């Protein structure tokens, strides 16, 4: 599924599919690394291209718009949600860090992020944006997302969280025979 978001500040194009090759290009090296990580562990292939059209701040808009684009592409990929497992969860240890993620792709956006991060940037990515990235992804994918991470190294905490989130999405996106709801429908 494809989605293009173009604003006065950014251009973001996302094409997602289940499996296959993956190409991610953003002007923020750590964002590129985290999006590749998330999609790889989610079992999703495709392309993500992001460009900054107007420099305004510390990459806030491009990070936010990439999450919006990913979320909308995931929402389109799952369609009416009638043939997905719906729930996914994962625990990922990464050196000093440990992350847990749980996802419900049932159609209701909500997010909880419990990760203490210092007020620093890694590869052009201000770490205060991690919560906002998760919120934007969850809102646009119409998913409930919980992410928890602990550890010393902020790079490891954020990377472990992306891996756990990707694995949780992979499980939630798995095929199912019927809607996973006692109501008979999702959303």
C-alpha positions in Angstrom: 0.0 0.0 0.0 1.2 3.5 -0.8 0.9 6.8 0.9 2.4 10.2 0.0 2.5 13.2 2.4 3.7 16.5 1.1 3.6 19.6 3.2 5.4 23.0 3.1 8.2 21.4 5.2 8.5 17.8 4.0 7.9 15.2 1.3 7.3 11.6 2.4 6.5 8.7 0.2 5.8 5.2 1.7 5.1 2.0 -0.1 4.7 -1.1 2.0 4.1 -4.8 1.3 4.4 -8.0 3.2 8.0 -9.1 2.8 10.4 -8.4 0.1 13.2 -5.9 -0.3 13.4 -2.7 1.8 14.8 0.7 0.9 14.7 3.6 3.4 16.1 7.1 2.7 15.6 10.1 5.1 17.8 13.1 5.8 18.2 11.9 9.4 20.6 9.0 9.7 19.3 7.6 13.0 15.7 7.9 11.8 16.7 5.9 8.6 18.3 3.3 10.8 15.2 3.0 13.1 12.7 2.9 10.3 14.7 0.1 8.6 14.8 -1.7 11.9 11.1 -1.4 12.6 10.1 -2.5 9.0 12.6 -5.4 8.9 11.4 -6.8 12.2 7.7 -6.2 11.2 8.3 -8.4 8.1 7.5 -5.5 5.8 9.2 -4.6 2.5 8.9 -1.6 0.3 10.3 1.9 0.2 10.3 5.0 2.5 11.6 8.2 1.0 11.7 11.4 3.0 13.0 14.9 2.1 13.1 18.1 4.0 11.8 21.0 1.8 12.2 23.7 4.4 14.6 23.7 7.4 12.7 24.9 10.5 13.9 23.0 13.5 15.7 19.9 14.8 14.1 17.5 12.3 10.8 17.4 14.2 8.6 17.6 11.1 10.4 15.0 9.0 10.4 12.5 11.9 6.7 13.2 12.6 5.8 13.0 8.9 7.6 9.7 8.4 5.6 8.2 11.3 2.4 9.6 9.9 3.2 8.1 6.4 4.1 4.7 7.9 1.0 4.6 10.0 -1.3 5.5 7.1 0.4 2.9 4.9 0.0 0.2 7.6 -3.7 1.2 7.9 -4.2 0.8 4.2 -2.2 -2.5 4.2 -4.5 -4.1 6.8 -7.7 -2.8 5.0 -10.9 -3.8 6.9 -8.8 -5.8 9.4 -10.9 -8.9 8.9 -8.0 -11.2 8.1 -5.2 -10.3 10.7 -4.3 -11.7 14.0 -4.8 -8.3 15.5 -2.6 -8.6 18.6 1.1 -8.8 18.8 3.7 -8.5 21.5 7.5 -8.9 21.9 10.3 -8.6 24.4 13.8 -7.7 23.1 17.0 -7.6 25.1 19.8 -5.6 23.5 23.0 -5.4 25.5 22.2 -3.2 28.5 18.7 -2.5 27.4 15.4 -4.4 27.4 12.2 -3.4 25.6 8.6 -4.6 25.6 6.1 -3.8 23.0 2.4 -4.7 22.5 0.1 -3.8 19.6 -3.6 -4.1 18.9 -4.4 -3.4 15.3 -8.1 -3.5 16.1 -8.8 0.0 14.8 -8.7 2.2 17.9 -5.6 4.4 18.3 -4.0 4.8 21.7 -0.4 4.9 22.9 1.7 4.5 26.0 5.4 5.0 25.9 7.5 4.5 29.1 11.1 5.1 28.1 13.3 7.5 30.0 15.6 9.2 27.5 18.1 12.1 27.9 17.7 15.4 26.1 20.1 14.6 23.4 20.2 13.9 19.6 21.6 10.8 18.0 22.3 11.0 14.3 20.1 14.1 13.9 17.2 12.5 15.8 16.3 14.4 19.0 15.3 11.6 21.4 12.3 13.6 22.8 10.8 12.8 19.4 10.6 9.1 20.1 7.3 9.4 22.1 5.9 11.6 19.3 7.0 9.1 16.6 5.2 6.3 18.4 2.1 8.5 19.0 2.0 9.5 15.3 2.5 5.9 14.1 -0.3 4.6 16.4 -2.7 7.3 15.6 -2.4 6.9 11.8 -2.2 3.1 11.9 -5.3 3.1 14.1 -3.5 0.9 16.6 -3.1 0.7 20.3 0.6 0.6 21.0 2.4 0.1 24.3 6.2 0.5 24.5 8.4 0.1 27.5 12.2 0.2 27.6 14.9 0.3 30.2 18.7 0.5 30.0 21.7 2.7 30.2 22.6 3.4 26.6 19.9 5.6 24.9 20.7 4.3 21.4 20.2 0.7 22.7 16.9 1.6 24.4 15.4 3.2 21.3 16.7 0.5 19.0 15.5 -2.3 21.2 12.1 -0.5 21.3 11.9 -0.4 17.5 12.8 -4.0 17.3 10.2 -5.0 19.8 7.6 -2.8 18.1 8.4 -4.3 14.7 8.1 -7.9 16.1 4.8 -7.0 17.7 3.5 -5.6 14.4 4.7 -8.7 12.6 2.6 -10.9 14.9 -0.4 -8.6 14.8 -0.3 -8.5 10.9 -0.2 -12.3 10.6 -3.1 -13.8 8.6 -6.2 -15.0 10.5 -9.3 -16.7 9.2 -11.8 -14.3 10.7 -12.0 -11.1 12.6 -10.4 -11.5 16.1 -13.2 -10.1 18.1 -16.2 -11.4 19.9 -18.2 -8.6 18.1 -17.3 -10.2 14.8 -15.8 -7.0 13.4 -12.8 -4.8 14.2 -12.7 -1.1 14.5 
